[in-house]
Amino acid sequence: MGKKKNKFKNRSHQTSNPAIAAIETSVLDEKQEPIEVKASAPTEVEKSEIDELNEKYQPIRRDVKKLLFVLAILAVLFIGAFFLNKYTDYLTIIGNWVYKIGHFQVQ
């Protein structure tokens, strides 16, 4: 629906006389200044916003690092336990010892 409205707005500004239309476009071209796009370093405002965001999310970043560290340690321990159990009987011996010391009963 928005496209139809834009079409009708554009048609109302157009004139039927081509000479007048050419004059209008030349006047519009003279008034408009070229827009210069510069690729520059971030301004002070952008830097301060980045600093604020870094400060705001610093505790979250720290928690994520801790979580990843703990997950990596657990993965190493599980992989180590897998290979230890595969090639030796130490985990079975330790499990039997814990069962005997704890007086667990299986029903």
C-alpha positions as a printed Julia matrix, in Angstrom:
107×3 Matrix{Float64}:
  0.0     0.0     0.0
  2.92    2.31    0.68
  4.19    1.89   -2.87
  0.95    3.16   -4.36
  1.05    6.27   -2.19
  4.63    6.97   -3.27
  3.67    6.57   -6.93
  0.89    9.1    -6.63
  3.09   11.57   -4.76
  5.75   11.35   -7.47
  3.18   11.89  -10.23
  1.73   14.99   -8.6
  5.16   16.69   -8.71
  5.82   15.88  -12.36
  4.86   18.44  -14.96
  3.57   17.72  -18.42
  5.86   20.3   -20.09
  9.35   18.79  -20.68
 11.04   22.22  -20.7
  9.78   23.02  -17.21
 10.75   19.56  -16.02
 14.31   20.09  -17.32
 14.57   23.44  -15.53
 13.32   21.89  -12.3
 15.87   19.07  -12.45
 18.73   21.49  -13.22
 17.71   23.66  -10.26
 17.59   20.6    -8.01
 21.01   19.46   -9.25
 22.56   22.85   -8.44
 21.15   22.9    -4.9
 22.33   19.43   -3.95
 25.89   19.1    -2.73
 27.83   15.88   -3.2
 28.02   13.72   -0.12
 31.55   12.77    0.81
 32.01    9.43    2.49
 35.17    9.22    4.52
 36.55    6.02    5.99
 38.12    7.24    9.19
 38.88    6.01   12.66
 36.02    5.93   15.15
 35.15    9.26   16.67
 35.34   10.06   20.35
 31.62    9.39   20.74
 31.94    5.92   19.21
 35.01    5.17   21.35
 33.2     6.14   24.53
 30.22    3.93   23.59
 32.58    1.0    22.97
 34.29    1.62   26.32
 30.91    1.71   28.07
 29.88   -1.59   26.47
 33.22   -3.19   27.37
 32.78   -2.06   30.96
 29.15   -3.2    31.05
 29.83   -6.72   29.72
 33.18   -7.33   31.45
 31.66   -9.55   34.21
 29.84  -11.62   31.6
 33.02  -12.04   29.57
 34.85  -13.16   32.72
 32.11  -15.71   33.57
 32.16  -17.13   30.06
 35.94  -17.57   30.24
 35.6   -19.38   33.58
 32.89  -21.64   32.18
 34.96  -22.55   29.13
 37.98  -23.25   31.35
 35.97  -25.59   33.61
 34.45  -27.38   30.6
 37.91  -27.9    29.1
 39.2   -29.37   32.37
 36.21  -31.72   32.61
 36.7   -32.87   29.03
 40.38  -33.64   29.72
 39.47  -35.55   32.89
 36.79  -37.63   31.15
 39.07  -38.45   28.23
 41.85  -39.35   30.67
 39.48  -41.57   32.7
 38.32  -43.3    29.51
 41.86  -44.24   28.45
 42.89  -45.08   32.02
 39.95  -47.5    32.28
 40.63  -48.93   28.83
 44.29  -49.84   29.43
 44.44  -50.45   33.23
 42.33  -51.74   36.12
 42.93  -48.78   38.44
 39.41  -47.33   38.19
 37.85  -50.73   38.94
 40.11  -51.16   41.99
 39.29  -47.63   43.23
 35.55  -48.24   42.67
 35.63  -51.49   44.66
 37.55  -49.77   47.45
 34.99  -46.9    47.65
 32.16  -49.46   47.69
 33.76  -51.41   50.53
 34.65  -48.33   52.63
 31.23  -46.68   52.15
 29.27  -49.8    53.17
 26.88  -49.3    50.23
 24.17  -51.91   49.73
 22.74  -52.75   46.35
 19.17  -54.04   46.52
